[in-house]
Amino acid sequence: VEGVHLTVLADSGVLLQVRAGLNMDDAVPCLDFNKLVREKISMPGRRQERQDDRRLGRPGGGGNRYQMRQKMATIGDDFWIENEHGQKVFKIDGKALRVRQTLVFEDAHGTELAKVQERMARVKDSMEIEGPHGEKLVTVKKALITPVRERWSVKIKSGPDLEVKGNILDHEYTIGDGRDKVAEVSKKWFRVRDSYGVAIDPGQDDVLILAAAVCIDEMAHEGR
């Protein structure tokens, strides 16, 4: 442009615009190269996060998806938790539920993985998930914010408190740490009556997330 000179300050990466006849004190910043580079680098990461969130729960989207039964503690018989391909992955021991009032989660070979004492459902603000030897693995808590709004959290082992967001009563919610979603619960994936789906991100302990979903279901629908 006639009458305009451009120069780049190498130390800051800012492009300055200086009109002819003026000194550098009158320069006007017009482009920050460092900011431009940072945005270019960060944009793919944010885009990838959004794509990963959209894929969670979809066929081929990574992670695992399971079909669950509502009000699991009222079944009284063995119940198999199947994945989206219809394969039996985990089992709820019906005998333990009838005799000991305990929800016992086993793998496909009958090995106990986790358990929930059904009597704990009467403690309305929290439930605990234990390991095979009684060690505490997960705590699910419900906190009343207002008469119509509740806040839920899931603390797994020594990890961070995971927040539960969404419509708990209708089984449409997510479990995550801030922007990082680790699981999603929805009824839209399966058309079986009184069932809902749980999609779990790769790298998670699936049985503990499933047990947490059962605890949330028990506490949210207690007395309903």
N, C-alpha and C positions, 0 to 999 in steps of 0.2 A: 504494500500500500504506500502511495507517495507520501513522503513526510513522516513516515513511521519507521523506526528501527526496532528490531527484535533481538533480544539477547537472553541467554540462558545462564542462570547462576548455578555453576557446577556443584557447589557445596550443598545447596538446598533442593535442587531439581525443579525450581519454579521458573517458568517462562515469564519474563517481564516485557511489557510494551512501553517503549520510550519514544516520544515524539521528537522530531528533529529540532535542534536548538535548545532542548531541555537537558538537565543533568540527571544522574541516576536517582537522586532524591525524589524526583517527580515520576519515577517509573510506576506503572500500574500492573499488578499481578494478573495474568490472564490464563495461566494453565499450570497446574501442579502435577508434574509427571509422577512423583512418588505416590500421590493419592490415586492416580489413574492405574498405576501398576498394582497397588494393594487391592483395588476394586476388581481388577481383572483376575487376580489370584483367588480372592474370596468368593466371587460369584459362582464358580463351578461347585465349590463346597456346599454353599447354601442350596444350590439347585439339586445337588445329589441328596441332601437331607430331605428335601421336599419329595423327591422321587422315592426315596426309601420309605418315607411315611405312607405314601400312597400305595406302595407295593405290599406293605405289611398286611397279611390276611388274604391276599389274592393268590390264586394258583400260580406257582412259579415265581412268587415274589420273595422267596427266601424265608427261612425260619420254618416253624411247624404250626399247623392249625389242627385243633381238636374239637370234637363234638362233646358237649357236656350236658348233663341233665339238671333241670331246675330242682331245688329243694332236695338235694342229694340225701340228706339225713332221713328223709321219710320213705325211702325206697324199701329198705329192709332186705334186699337180695343183692347178690353179687352184681356189680355193674362194670362193664368194660368201657373205658374211655378210648375212643377210636380217633385216628387221624383222618385227614380229608380223603384218604384213599380207602377208608374202611378197614384199615389194619388195627387190630387190638394192641394197644400200647401199654396202658396202665389199667389196673383193676381196683375197684373199691370192694373191700372184703365185707360182704353182707352179714356174715356170722359175727364178726367183731362188732359190727354196728348193733346187732340185736342183743348180743350178750353183754358187751362192755360199753355200749353207747359211745363207741369210738369209730371215727372214720379212718380206716387204714388204707393207705395208698400202696399198691404193690406193682412191681414190674410184671412183664408177661410171663416170667418164670416163677412168680409167687414170692419174690423177695420183698420184704417190707422196706419201703423208702421213706415214708413220712406218715404222720397220724395227727388227727385232730380230736381232742376229747369233746364229745358232743355236749357234755355238761357245761363246757365253757361258753356255749351259745347263750347261756342265761346271763353272762356278764356282758351287758349290752354294748359297752364301749370298746371291747377288745376281744380278740381270739388269738390263740397261739398254735403254731404248727410245730410239732416236735419230730425229732429224728427217731430211728428205731429203738434207741436206747434212752429215750426221754429227754435228749438234749434240745434246747430251744433253738429253732432255726428261723422262724418267721413270726412277726407280730403284726396283726392287722388291727388297726384302730379306727374308730369312728368318733368324730368330734362334732358336736352340734354347734353351728354358728348362729343360726336363727331358727325359729320354729319350722321353717320350710326349706332350710338349706343345711346340708351336712358336708363335712370334710373328711375324707378317708385317706389313710396312709398305710403303706406296706413297707415294713423294714425287714429286709432279708439278711440274715446273719449279721456281719459287721459292716455291711454296705450302707449307702445313703438311704434316707427315707424316700420312698417312691410315692408320688402323689397319684391319686385316682381322680380322673376328671370325666365328666359326662353324666348320662342318665343311668344311675345305678339300678333303679327299679325296673327299667325296661331292658336291662342288659345291653346297653350301648355306651361303653366307656373305654378309656385308655388307662394304662398304668405306665408311669414314666418318671424320669428325673429331669425336671425342667423341660427342655425341648427334645430330650432324648427319650423316645417312646420305646419301651421294652415289650409291651404286650397290648393287644386290643381285644375287647370283648364285644361281640355283636350277635344278633339273631338273624342277620340277613344272609348268612352263608349256608344255613341248613334249614330245611323246610319241615323238619320233624317237630311235632307238637311238644311243648314243654322242654325244649332244648335250646342251647345257645352255643356259640363258637368262641374259642379262645385262640387267637393267633399270637405266637411268641417269637420274638426276634432271635436270630442266631446268637449263640454264646450264653444264653440264659439257662438256669436250672428249671427245666420245663415242669417237673412235678411240683416244685414249690410254687410256681406261678399258678398252676392249676389249683393247688390246694388253697392258695390265697383267694382265687376267684370263688371257690366253694364257700370260704368263710364270709366273703362279702355278700354272697347270695343268701347265706343263712341269716346274717345279721340284718340285712336290708329288708328281708321278707318275713322276719320273725313276727308271728301273730297275724299274718295276712292270709 
